[in-house]
């Protein structure tokens, strides 16, 4: 067990509804096209596959997908969508769990590497990806750039969503590189809000590149989104691709 916080049954059961925008064709289409091209004729392994938001439609595109997921509750939601023989899922942490075979693509989307709360565990995640890759295979991470430029002196919180049904903001421990995402979500129409939070270890692109080098991987490209826009100093996130030398 790594330091990742375990998702509960209640969280898993409402996850798809709360992340419906992230499952839209506009969001998923470019991501699926990007990953399908990298997988080629091989197999793909998704770390922290969750409820299958990406893995299930990628499998439906014809890419053989295997998943690793720490939360049995999240995996149970995925299993309602697709059979085990079509998309196998191993229950375990993404830093150490090993599944049979080799893959042309290992991927980790939607900031999920930050669920590992120590640098050592994040390094082990890179090593685990390299362990599963065929020579020439790729490891892909989608990750936000830490929004520390929005922190004026004395401020410790940065809002990331202010909408009718949800208020979200991050607070930062700048010494330990830990951010806590706070959520106030309105349930139903009675005006009540449900409060939740989750801890994450943020990392800079250059830090990830060093983790990749430790694991024997080489940076192939970095873009700002799944459509391939150039990554710049103003980019809010990045899609990074590291390659295992042939």
C-alpha positions in Angstrom: 0.0 0.0 0.0 1.3 3.4 -1.0 0.4 6.7 0.6 -2.4 7.2 -1.9 -5.7 7.9 -0.1 -8.3 5.1 -0.7 -11.5 6.1 -2.5 -14.6 5.1 -0.7 -17.7 3.4 -2.1 -19.7 6.6 -1.8 -17.1 8.6 -3.7 -16.8 5.9 -6.4 -20.6 5.7 -6.9 -20.9 9.4 -7.6 -17.6 9.9 -9.4 -18.9 9.5 -13.0 -21.8 11.9 -12.4 -19.5 14.6 -10.9 -16.9 14.2 -13.7 -19.4 14.1 -16.5 -17.8 17.0 -18.3 -14.5 15.1 -18.3 -16.2 12.2 -20.0 -17.6 14.4 -22.8 -16.6 13.8 -26.4 -14.9 17.2 -26.6 -12.6 16.2 -23.7 -12.2 12.5 -24.3 -11.9 12.6 -28.1 -8.4 14.2 -28.4 -7.1 12.1 -25.5 -8.3 8.9 -27.0 -6.8 9.8 -30.4 -3.5 10.7 -28.8 -3.3 7.4 -26.8 -4.5 5.2 -29.6 -1.7 6.5 -31.9 1.0 5.8 -29.3 -0.3 2.4 -28.5 -0.1 1.4 -32.1 -0.6 -2.4 -32.5 0.3 -3.1 -28.9 -1.3 -3.2 -25.6 -1.9 -0.3 -23.2 -1.7 -0.3 -19.4 -3.5 2.4 -17.4 -2.3 3.2 -13.9 -5.1 4.3 -11.6 -7.8 3.3 -14.1 -10.6 4.3 -11.7 -14.1 3.9 -13.1 -12.7 3.5 -16.7 -13.4 7.0 -17.9 -10.5 6.6 -20.4 -9.8 2.9 -20.4 -13.2 1.7 -21.4 -13.6 3.9 -24.5 -10.0 3.3 -25.5 -10.7 -0.5 -25.4 -13.8 0.2 -27.5 -11.5 1.8 -30.1 -9.7 -1.6 -30.4 -6.7 -1.0 -28.1 -6.2 -3.9 -25.7 -6.2 -2.3 -22.2 -5.2 -3.5 -18.8 -5.7 -1.5 -15.6 -4.2 -1.1 -12.2 -6.5 0.4 -9.5 -6.0 0.9 -5.8 -9.7 1.3 -4.9 -11.8 -1.8 -5.2 -14.9 0.4 -5.1 -13.7 2.4 -8.2 -12.9 -0.9 -10.0 -16.4 -2.2 -9.1 -17.9 0.8 -11.0 -15.7 0.0 -14.0 -16.8 -3.6 -13.9 -20.4 -2.6 -14.4 -19.4 -1.2 -17.8 -17.2 -3.9 -19.2 -16.3 -7.6 -18.5 -13.0 -8.7 -17.0 -12.0 -10.7 -20.0 -12.3 -7.5 -22.1 -10.5 -5.2 -19.7 -8.7 -6.9 -16.8 -8.0 -4.8 -13.7 -5.4 -5.7 -11.0 -6.2 -4.3 -7.5 -3.1 -2.6 -6.2 -1.0 0.5 -6.2 0.5 1.9 -9.3 4.0 2.2 -7.9 4.6 -1.5 -7.3 1.9 -3.6 -8.7 3.0 -5.8 -11.7 0.7 -7.3 -14.3 1.7 -10.0 -16.9 3.1 -9.1 -20.3 4.6 -6.1 -21.9 2.9 -2.9 -23.2 3.7 -0.4 -25.9 1.9 2.3 -23.8 1.6 3.0 -20.1 -0.4 6.1 -19.2 -1.5 8.0 -16.2 -4.1 10.8 -16.7 -5.9 13.6 -14.9 -3.2 14.5 -12.3 -3.3 11.0 -10.8 0.4 10.7 -10.1 -0.1 13.4 -7.4 -2.1 10.8 -5.4 1.4 9.4 -4.5 2.3 11.6 -1.6 6.1 11.1 -1.6 8.8 11.7 -4.1 10.1 8.2 -3.6 6.8 6.7 -4.5 6.5 8.9 -7.6 9.9 7.7 -8.7 8.8 4.1 -8.2 5.8 4.8 -10.4 8.1 5.7 -13.2 10.2 2.6 -12.6 7.0 0.5 -12.6 6.0 2.0 -16.0 9.5 1.3 -17.4 9.2 -2.3 -16.1 6.1 -2.9 -18.1 7.1 -1.2 -21.4 8.5 -2.9 -24.5 11.7 -1.3 -25.9 10.5 1.8 -27.7 7.3 1.9 -25.7 6.0 5.2 -24.1 4.9 6.4 -20.7 2.4 9.3 -20.8 1.4 11.5 -17.9 -1.3 14.3 -17.9 -0.6 16.7 -15.1 -1.4 20.3 -14.1 1.4 22.8 -13.6 1.5 23.8 -9.9 -0.3 27.2 -9.9 2.1 28.8 -7.5 2.3 32.0 -9.6 -1.2 32.8 -8.3 -0.1 32.9 -4.7 0.7 36.4 -3.6 2.7 36.8 -0.4 0.8 35.6 2.6 -1.9 33.7 0.6 -2.1 30.0 0.9 -5.2 29.2 -1.2 -5.9 29.2 -5.0 -9.5 28.8 -6.3 -9.9 26.5 -9.3 -13.6 26.3 -9.7 -16.4 28.8 -8.6 -19.6 27.7 -10.1 -23.3 27.3 -9.1 -22.9 23.8 -7.7 -19.3 23.6 -6.8 -16.6 25.7 -5.0 -13.1 24.3 -5.2 -9.8 25.7 -4.0 -6.3 24.3 -3.3 -4.2 25.1 -0.2 -0.4 24.6 -0.3 2.4 23.3 1.9 5.3 24.7 0.0 7.9 22.9 2.0 6.6 19.3 1.5 5.1 20.1 -2.0 1.7 19.0 -0.8 -1.5 20.6 -1.9 -5.0 19.9 -0.5 -7.9 20.2 -2.8 -11.0 21.4 -1.0 -14.5 20.9 -2.5 -17.9 22.3 -1.5 -20.5 20.5 -3.6 -24.2 21.3 -3.5 -26.3 18.2 -3.3 -29.9 18.3 -4.5 -31.9 21.5 -4.5 -32.1 22.1 -0.7 -29.1 24.4 -0.7 -26.9 22.0 1.4 -23.3 21.6 0.6 -21.2 18.5 1.0 -17.6 19.1 2.0 -14.6 17.0 0.8 -10.9 17.2 0.5 -8.0 15.2 -0.9 -4.2 15.4 -0.6 -1.7 15.5 -3.5 2.0 15.9 -4.0 2.6 18.3 -6.8 5.6 18.1 -9.1 7.2 20.2 -11.7 7.8 19.0 -15.3 11.6 19.1 -14.8 11.2 17.0 -11.6 9.3 14.4 -13.6 12.0 14.4 -16.3 14.6 13.5 -13.6 12.3 10.7 -12.3 12.1 9.4 -15.9 15.9 9.5 -16.2 16.2 7.5 -13.0 13.8 4.9 -14.5 15.8 4.8 -17.8 13.2 6.7 -19.8 13.9 9.7 -22.2 11.6 12.7 -22.8 10.2 12.5 -26.3 7.8 15.4 -26.3 5.8 17.7 -24.0 2.6 19.5 -25.1 0.0 21.7 -23.4 -3.0 19.6 -24.2 -4.2 16.4 -26.0 -4.6 18.4 -29.2 -0.8 19.0 -29.2 -0.7 22.8 -28.5 2.8 24.0 -27.7 3.8 23.9 -24.0 4.8 27.3 -22.8 5.5 29.1 -19.5 1.8 30.1 -19.4 0.4 26.5 -19.9 -1.8 25.3 -17.1 -1.0 21.6 -17.7 1.1 19.4 -19.8 1.0 16.0 -21.5 4.4 14.5 -21.3 5.7 11.5 -23.3 8.8 9.5 -22.2 10.2 6.7 -24.3 12.0 3.5 -23.3 15.1 3.2 -25.5 14.9 0.4 -28.0 
